[in-house]
Amino acid sequence: MNWKCVVPLLATAILMSCASHPPLDAFAGSTPAFDPVKFFTGHTHSWGVEEDRSGAPEWIVVTDCLGNAEGPDGLHMVQHLTMPNGS
């Protein structure tokens, strides 16, 4: 497995776990239903702010993604991250 893909996904999962949010069952039965394959298929461009442990912003992270549907429930996604140091 390519570590360039694993590290950003792991970092995203860790950062998302710190956010406060309502329980998922609060949205049960709401419409329209979220379809991640449909949502992430095609080109996606986004940005976010990485913060230090105290919540102070450190830098902006830019993502450029391309998702391709694979079968009825699969998704192949290629994501490129750009950091301020050019990596």
Distance bins in CASP14 RR format, pairs under 12 A and 6 or more apart:
PFRMAT RR
TARGET T0000
AUTHOR 0000-0000-0000
RMODE 2
METHOD distances of the structure
MODEL  1
1 7 0 0 0 0 0 1 0 0 0 0 0
1 9 0 0 0 0 0 1 0 0 0 0 0
1 10 0 0 0 0 0 1 0 0 0 0 0
2 8 0 0 0 0 0 1 0 0 0 0 0
2 9 0 0 0 0 0 1 0 0 0 0 0
2 78 0 0 0 0 0 1 0 0 0 0 0
2 79 0 0 0 0 0 1 0 0 0 0 0
3 9 0 0 0 0 0 1 0 0 0 0 0
3 10 0 0 0 0 1 0 0 0 0 0 0
3 11 0 0 0 0 0 1 0 0 0 0 0
4 10 0 0 0 0 0 1 0 0 0 0 0
4 11 0 0 0 0 0 1 0 0 0 0 0
4 78 0 0 0 0 0 1 0 0 0 0 0
4 79 0 0 0 0 1 0 0 0 0 0 0
4 80 0 0 0 0 1 0 0 0 0 0 0
4 81 0 0 0 0 1 0 0 0 0 0 0
4 87 0 0 0 0 1 0 0 0 0 0 0
5 11 0 0 0 0 0 1 0 0 0 0 0
5 12 0 0 0 0 0 1 0 0 0 0 0
5 65 0 0 0 0 0 1 0 0 0 0 0
5 76 0 0 0 0 0 1 0 0 0 0 0
5 77 0 0 0 0 1 0 0 0 0 0 0
5 78 0 0 0 0 1 0 0 0 0 0 0
5 79 1 0 0 1 0 0 0 0 0 0 0
5 80 0 0 0 0 0 1 0 0 0 0 0
5 81 0 0 0 0 0 1 0 0 0 0 0
6 12 0 0 0 0 0 1 0 0 0 0 0
6 13 0 0 0 0 0 1 0 0 0 0 0
6 79 0 0 0 0 0 1 0 0 0 0 0
7 13 0 0 0 0 0 1 0 0 0 0 0
7 14 0 0 0 0 0 1 0 0 0 0 0
7 79 0 0 0 0 0 1 0 0 0 0 0
7 81 0 0 0 0 1 0 0 0 0 0 0
7 83 0 0 0 0 0 1 0 0 0 0 0
7 87 0 0 0 0 0 1 0 0 0 0 0
8 14 0 0 0 0 0 1 0 0 0 0 0
8 15 0 0 0 0 0 1 0 0 0 0 0
8 50 0 0 0 0 0 1 0 0 0 0 0
8 61 0 0 0 0 1 0 0 0 0 0 0
8 62 0 0 0 0 0 1 0 0 0 0 0
8 63 0 0 0 0 1 0 0 0 0 0 0
8 65 0 0 0 0 0 1 0 0 0 0 0
8 77 0 0 0 0 0 1 0 0 0 0 0
8 78 0 0 0 0 0 1 0 0 0 0 0
8 79 1 0 0 1 0 0 0 0 0 0 0
8 80 0 0 0 0 1 0 0 0 0 0 0
8 81 1 0 1 0 0 0 0 0 0 0 0
8 82 0 0 0 0 0 1 0 0 0 0 0
8 83 0 0 0 0 0 1 0 0 0 0 0
8 87 0 0 0 0 0 1 0 0 0 0 0
9 15 0 0 0 0 0 1 0 0 0 0 0
9 16 0 0 0 0 0 1 0 0 0 0 0
9 63 0 0 0 0 0 1 0 0 0 0 0
9 65 0 0 0 0 0 1 0 0 0 0 0
9 77 0 0 0 0 1 0 0 0 0 0 0
9 79 0 0 0 0 1 0 0 0 0 0 0
9 81 0 0 0 0 0 1 0 0 0 0 0
10 16 0 0 0 0 0 1 0 0 0 0 0
10 17 0 0 0 0 0 1 0 0 0 0 0
11 17 0 0 0 0 0 1 0 0 0 0 0
11 18 0 0 0 0 0 1 0 0 0 0 0
11 48 0 0 0 0 0 1 0 0 0 0 0
11 50 0 0 0 0 1 0 0 0 0 0 0
11 51 0 0 0 0 0 1 0 0 0 0 0
11 61 0 0 0 0 1 0 0 0 0 0 0
11 63 0 0 0 0 0 1 0 0 0 0 0
11 79 0 0 0 0 0 1 0 0 0 0 0
11 81 0 0 0 0 1 0 0 0 0 0 0
11 83 0 0 0 0 0 1 0 0 0 0 0
12 18 0 0 0 0 0 1 0 0 0 0 0
12 19 0 0 0 0 0 1 0 0 0 0 0
12 46 0 0 0 0 0 1 0 0 0 0 0
12 48 0 0 0 0 0 1 0 0 0 0 0
12 50 0 0 0 0 0 1 0 0 0 0 0
12 61 0 0 0 0 1 0 0 0 0 0 0
12 63 0 0 0 0 1 0 0 0 0 0 0
12 65 0 0 0 0 0 1 0 0 0 0 0
12 79 0 0 0 0 1 0 0 0 0 0 0
12 81 0 0 0 0 1 0 0 0 0 0 0
13 19 0 0 0 0 0 1 0 0 0 0 0
14 50 0 0 0 0 0 1 0 0 0 0 0
14 53 0 0 0 0 0 1 0 0 0 0 0
15 48 0 0 0 0 1 0 0 0 0 0 0
15 49 0 0 0 0 0 1 0 0 0 0 0
15 50 1 0 0 1 0 0 0 0 0 0 0
15 51 0 0 0 0 1 0 0 0 0 0 0
15 52 0 0 0 0 0 1 0 0 0 0 0
15 53 0 0 0 0 0 1 0 0 0 0 0
15 55 0 0 0 0 0 1 0 0 0 0 0
15 61 0 0 0 0 0 1 0 0 0 0 0
18 51 0 0 0 0 1 0 0 0 0 0 0
18 53 0 0 0 0 0 1 0 0 0 0 0
18 55 0 0 0 0 1 0 0 0 0 0 0
19 51 0 0 0 0 0 1 0 0 0 0 0
21 27 0 0 0 0 0 1 0 0 0 0 0
22 28 0 0 0 0 0 1 0 0 0 0 0
22 30 0 0 0 0 0 1 0 0 0 0 0
24 30 0 0 0 0 0 1 0 0 0 0 0
24 34 0 0 0 0 0 1 0 0 0 0 0
27 33 0 0 0 0 1 0 0 0 0 0 0
27 34 0 0 0 0 1 0 0 0 0 0 0
28 34 0 0 0 0 0 1 0 0 0 0 0
32 38 0 0 0 0 0 1 0 0 0 0 0
32 39 0 0 0 0 0 1 0 0 0 0 0
33 39 0 0 0 0 0 1 0 0 0 0 0
34 40 0 0 0 0 0 1 0 0 0 0 0
35 41 0 0 0 0 1 0 0 0 0 0 0
35 69 0 0 0 0 0 1 0 0 0 0 0
35 72 0 0 0 0 0 1 0 0 0 0 0
35 73 0 0 0 0 1 0 0 0 0 0 0
35 74 0 0 0 0 0 1 0 0 0 0 0
35 75 0 0 0 0 0 1 0 0 0 0 0
36 44 0 0 0 0 0 1 0 0 0 0 0
36 67 0 0 0 0 0 1 0 0 0 0 0
36 69 0 0 0 0 0 1 0 0 0 0 0
36 73 0 0 0 0 1 0 0 0 0 0 0
36 74 0 0 0 0 1 0 0 0 0 0 0
36 75 1 0 0 1 0 0 0 0 0 0 0
36 77 0 0 0 0 1 0 0 0 0 0 0
37 67 0 0 0 0 1 0 0 0 0 0 0
37 68 0 0 0 0 1 0 0 0 0 0 0
37 69 1 0 1 0 0 0 0 0 0 0 0
37 70 0 0 0 0 1 0 0 0 0 0 0
37 71 0 0 0 0 1 0 0 0 0 0 0
37 72 0 0 0 0 1 0 0 0 0 0 0
37 73 1 0 0 1 0 0 0 0 0 0 0
37 74 1 0 1 0 0 0 0 0 0 0 0
37 75 1 0 1 0 0 0 0 0 0 0 0
37 76 0 0 0 0 0 1 0 0 0 0 0
37 77 0 0 0 0 1 0 0 0 0 0 0
38 67 0 0 0 0 0 1 0 0 0 0 0
38 69 1 0 0 1 0 0 0 0 0 0 0
38 72 0 0 0 0 0 1 0 0 0 0 0
38 73 0 0 0 0 0 1 0 0 0 0 0
38 74 0 0 0 0 0 1 0 0 0 0 0
38 75 0 0 0 0 1 0 0 0 0 0 0
39 65 0 0 0 0 0 1 0 0 0 0 0
39 67 0 0 0 0 1 0 0 0 0 0 0
39 69 0 0 0 0 0 1 0 0 0 0 0
39 75 0 0 0 0 1 0 0 0 0 0 0
39 77 0 0 0 0 0 1 0 0 0 0 0
40 46 0 0 0 0 0 1 0 0 0 0 0
40 63 0 0 0 0 0 1 0 0 0 0 0
40 65 1 0 0 1 0 0 0 0 0 0 0
40 66 0 0 0 0 1 0 0 0 0 0 0
40 67 1 0 1 0 0 0 0 0 0 0 0
40 68 0 0 0 0 1 0 0 0 0 0 0
40 69 0 0 0 0 1 0 0 0 0 0 0
40 70 0 0 0 0 0 1 0 0 0 0 0
40 74 0 0 0 0 0 1 0 0 0 0 0
40 75 1 0 1 0 0 0 0 0 0 0 0
40 76 0 0 0 0 1 0 0 0 0 0 0
40 77 1 0 1 0 0 0 0 0 0 0 0
40 78 0 0 0 0 0 1 0 0 0 0 0
40 79 0 0 0 0 1 0 0 0 0 0 0
41 65 0 0 0 0 0 1 0 0 0 0 0
41 66 0 0 0 0 1 0 0 0 0 0 0
41 67 1 0 1 0 0 0 0 0 0 0 0
41 68 1 0 0 1 0 0 0 0 0 0 0
41 69 1 0 1 0 0 0 0 0 0 0 0
41 70 0 0 0 0 1 0 0 0 0 0 0
41 71 0 0 0 0 0 1 0 0 0 0 0
41 74 0 0 0 0 1 0 0 0 0 0 0
41 75 1 0 0 1 0 0 0 0 0 0 0
41 76 0 0 0 0 1 0 0 0 0 0 0
41 77 0 0 0 0 1 0 0 0 0 0 0
42 64 0 0 0 0 0 1 0 0 0 0 0
42 65 0 0 0 0 1 0 0 0 0 0 0
42 66 1 0 0 1 0 0 0 0 0 0 0
42 67 1 0 1 0 0 0 0 0 0 0 0
42 68 1 0 0 1 0 0 0 0 0 0 0
42 69 0 0 0 0 1 0 0 0 0 0 0
42 75 0 0 0 0 0 1 0 0 0 0 0
42 76 0 0 0 0 0 1 0 0 0 0 0
42 77 0 0 0 0 1 0 0 0 0 0 0
42 78 0 0 0 0 0 1 0 0 0 0 0
43 63 0 0 0 0 0 1 0 0 0 0 0
43 64 1 0 0 1 0 0 0 0 0 0 0
43 65 1 0 0 1 0 0 0 0 0 0 0
43 66 1 0 1 0 0 0 0 0 0 0 0
43 67 1 0 0 1 0 0 0 0 0 0 0
43 68 0 0 0 0 0 1 0 0 0 0 0
43 77 0 0 0 0 0 1 0 0 0 0 0
43 78 0 0 0 0 0 1 0 0 0 0 0
43 79 0 0 0 0 0 1 0 0 0 0 0
43 80 0 0 0 0 0 1 0 0 0 0 0
44 62 0 0 0 0 0 1 0 0 0 0 0
44 63 1 0 0 1 0 0 0 0 0 0 0
44 64 1 0 0 1 0 0 0 0 0 0 0
44 65 1 0 1 0 0 0 0 0 0 0 0
44 66 1 0 0 1 0 0 0 0 0 0 0
44 67 1 0 0 1 0 0 0 0 0 0 0
44 68 0 0 0 0 0 1 0 0 0 0 0
44 75 0 0 0 0 0 1 0 0 0 0 0
44 77 0 0 0 0 1 0 0 0 0 0 0
44 78 0 0 0 0 0 1 0 0 0 0 0
44 79 0 0 0 0 1 0 0 0 0 0 0
44 80 0 0 0 0 0 1 0 0 0 0 0
45 62 1 0 0 1 0 0 0 0 0 0 0
45 63 1 0 0 1 0 0 0 0 0 0 0
45 64 1 0 1 0 0 0 0 0 0 0 0
45 65 1 0 0 1 0 0 0 0 0 0 0
45 66 0 0 0 0 0 1 0 0 0 0 0
45 79 0 0 0 0 0 1 0 0 0 0 0
45 80 0 0 0 0 0 1 0 0 0 0 0
45 81 0 0 0 0 0 1 0 0 0 0 0
45 82 0 0 0 0 0 1 0 0 0 0 0
46 60 0 0 0 0 0 1 0 0 0 0 0
46 61 0 0 0 0 1 0 0 0 0 0 0
46 62 1 0 0 1 0 0 0 0 0 0 0
46 63 1 0 1 0 0 0 0 0 0 0 0
46 64 0 0 0 0 1 0 0 0 0 0 0
46 65 1 0 0 1 0 0 0 0 0 0 0
46 79 0 0 0 0 1 0 0 0 0 0 0
46 80 0 0 0 0 0 1 0 0 0 0 0
46 81 0 0 0 0 0 1 0 0 0 0 0
46 82 0 0 0 0 0 1 0 0 0 0 0
47 59 0 0 0 0 0 1 0 0 0 0 0
47 60 1 0 1 0 0 0 0 0 0 0 0
47 61 1 0 0 1 0 0 0 0 0 0 0
47 62 1 0 1 0 0 0 0 0 0 0 0
47 63 1 0 0 1 0 0 0 0 0 0 0
47 64 0 0 0 0 1 0 0 0 0 0 0
47 65 0 0 0 0 0 1 0 0 0 0 0
47 81 0 0 0 0 0 1 0 0 0 0 0
47 82 0 0 0 0 1 0 0 0 0 0 0
47 83 0 0 0 0 0 1 0 0 0 0 0
47 84 0 0 0 0 0 1 0 0 0 0 0
48 57 0 0 0 0 1 0 0 0 0 0 0
48 58 0 0 0 0 0 1 0 0 0 0 0
48 59 0 0 0 0 1 0 0 0 0 0 0
48 60 1 0 0 1 0 0 0 0 0 0 0
48 61 1 0 1 0 0 0 0 0 0 0 0
48 62 1 0 0 1 0 0 0 0 0 0 0
48 63 0 0 0 0 1 0 0 0 0 0 0
48 81 0 0 0 0 0 1 0 0 0 0 0
48 82 0 0 0 0 0 1 0 0 0 0 0
48 83 0 0 0 0 0 1 0 0 0 0 0
48 84 0 0 0 0 0 1 0 0 0 0 0
49 55 0 0 0 0 1 0 0 0 0 0 0
49 56 0 0 0 0 1 0 0 0 0 0 0
49 57 1 0 1 0 0 0 0 0 0 0 0
49 58 1 0 0 1 0 0 0 0 0 0 0
49 59 1 0 0 1 0 0 0 0 0 0 0
49 60 1 0 1 0 0 0 0 0 0 0 0
49 61 1 0 0 1 0 0 0 0 0 0 0
49 62 0 0 0 0 0 1 0 0 0 0 0
49 83 0 0 0 0 0 1 0 0 0 0 0
49 84 0 0 0 0 0 1 0 0 0 0 0
50 56 0 0 0 0 0 1 0 0 0 0 0
50 57 1 0 0 1 0 0 0 0 0 0 0
50 58 1 0 1 0 0 0 0 0 0 0 0
50 59 1 0 1 0 0 0 0 0 0 0 0
50 60 1 0 0 1 0 0 0 0 0 0 0
50 61 1 0 1 0 0 0 0 0 0 0 0
50 62 0 0 0 0 0 1 0 0 0 0 0
50 63 0 0 0 0 0 1 0 0 0 0 0
50 81 0 0 0 0 0 1 0 0 0 0 0
50 83 0 0 0 0 1 0 0 0 0 0 0
50 84 0 0 0 0 1 0 0 0 0 0 0
50 85 0 0 0 0 0 1 0 0 0 0 0
51 57 1 0 1 0 0 0 0 0 0 0 0
51 58 1 0 0 1 0 0 0 0 0 0 0
51 59 0 0 0 0 1 0 0 0 0 0 0
51 60 0 0 0 0 0 1 0 0 0 0 0
51 61 0 0 0 0 0 1 0 0 0 0 0
52 58 1 0 1 0 0 0 0 0 0 0 0
52 59 0 0 0 0 0 1 0 0 0 0 0
57 84 0 0 0 0 0 1 0 0 0 0 0
58 83 0 0 0 0 0 1 0 0 0 0 0
58 84 0 0 0 0 1 0 0 0 0 0 0
58 85 0 0 0 0 0 1 0 0 0 0 0
59 81 0 0 0 0 0 1 0 0 0 0 0
59 82 0 0 0 0 0 1 0 0 0 0 0
59 83 1 0 0 1 0 0 0 0 0 0 0
59 84 1 0 1 0 0 0 0 0 0 0 0
59 85 0 0 0 0 1 0 0 0 0 0 0
59 86 0 0 0 0 0 1 0 0 0 0 0
59 87 0 0 0 0 0 1 0 0 0 0 0
60 81 0 0 0 0 0 1 0 0 0 0 0
60 82 0 0 0 0 1 0 0 0 0 0 0
60 83 0 0 0 0 1 0 0 0 0 0 0
60 84 1 0 0 1 0 0 0 0 0 0 0
60 85 0 0 0 0 0 1 0 0 0 0 0
60 86 0 0 0 0 0 1 0 0 0 0 0
61 79 0 0 0 0 0 1 0 0 0 0 0
61 80 0 0 0 0 0 1 0 0 0 0 0
61 81 1 0 1 0 0 0 0 0 0 0 0
61 82 1 0 0 1 0 0 0 0 0 0 0
61 83 1 0 0 1 0 0 0 0 0 0 0
61 84 0 0 0 0 1 0 0 0 0 0 0
61 85 0 0 0 0 0 1 0 0 0 0 0
61 86 0 0 0 0 0 1 0 0 0 0 0
61 87 0 0 0 0 0 1 0 0 0 0 0
62 79 0 0 0 0 0 1 0 0 0 0 0
62 80 0 0 0 0 1 0 0 0 0 0 0
62 81 1 0 0 1 0 0 0 0 0 0 0
62 82 1 0 1 0 0 0 0 0 0 0 0
62 83 0 0 0 0 1 0 0 0 0 0 0
62 84 0 0 0 0 1 0 0 0 0 0 0
62 86 0 0 0 0 0 1 0 0 0 0 0
62 87 0 0 0 0 0 1 0 0 0 0 0
63 77 0 0 0 0 0 1 0 0 0 0 0
63 78 0 0 0 0 0 1 0 0 0 0 0
63 79 1 0 1 0 0 0 0 0 0 0 0
63 80 1 0 0 1 0 0 0 0 0 0 0
63 81 1 0 1 0 0 0 0 0 0 0 0
63 82 1 0 0 1 0 0 0 0 0 0 0
63 83 0 0 0 0 0 1 0 0 0 0 0
64 77 0 0 0 0 0 1 0 0 0 0 0
64 78 0 0 0 0 1 0 0 0 0 0 0
64 79 1 0 0 1 0 0 0 0 0 0 0
64 80 1 0 1 0 0 0 0 0 0 0 0
64 81 0 0 0 0 1 0 0 0 0 0 0
64 82 1 0 0 1 0 0 0 0 0 0 0
65 75 0 0 0 0 0 1 0 0 0 0 0
65 76 0 0 0 0 0 1 0 0 0 0 0
65 77 1 0 1 0 0 0 0 0 0 0 0
65 78 1 0 0 1 0 0 0 0 0 0 0
65 79 1 0 1 0 0 0 0 0 0 0 0
65 80 1 0 0 1 0 0 0 0 0 0 0
65 81 0 0 0 0 1 0 0 0 0 0 0
65 82 0 0 0 0 0 1 0 0 0 0 0
66 75 0 0 0 0 0 1 0 0 0 0 0
66 76 0 0 0 0 1 0 0 0 0 0 0
66 77 1 0 0 1 0 0 0 0 0 0 0
66 78 1 0 1 0 0 0 0 0 0 0 0
66 79 0 0 0 0 1 0 0 0 0 0 0
66 80 0 0 0 0 1 0 0 0 0 0 0
67 74 0 0 0 0 0 1 0 0 0 0 0
67 75 1 0 0 1 0 0 0 0 0 0 0
67 76 1 0 0 1 0 0 0 0 0 0 0
67 77 1 0 1 0 0 0 0 0 0 0 0
67 78 1 0 0 1 0 0 0 0 0 0 0
67 79 0 0 0 0 1 0 0 0 0 0 0
67 80 0 0 0 0 0 1 0 0 0 0 0
68 74 0 0 0 0 1 0 0 0 0 0 0
68 75 1 0 0 1 0 0 0 0 0 0 0
68 76 1 0 1 0 0 0 0 0 0 0 0
68 77 1 0 0 1 0 0 0 0 0 0 0
68 78 0 0 0 0 1 0 0 0 0 0 0
69 75 1 0 0 1 0 0 0 0 0 0 0
69 76 0 0 0 0 1 0 0 0 0 0 0
69 77 0 0 0 0 0 1 0 0 0 0 0
70 76 1 0 1 0 0 0 0 0 0 0 0
70 77 0 0 0 0 0 1 0 0 0 0 0
80 86 0 0 0 0 0 1 0 0 0 0 0
80 87 0 0 0 0 0 1 0 0 0 0 0
81 87 1 0 0 1 0 0 0 0 0 0 0
END
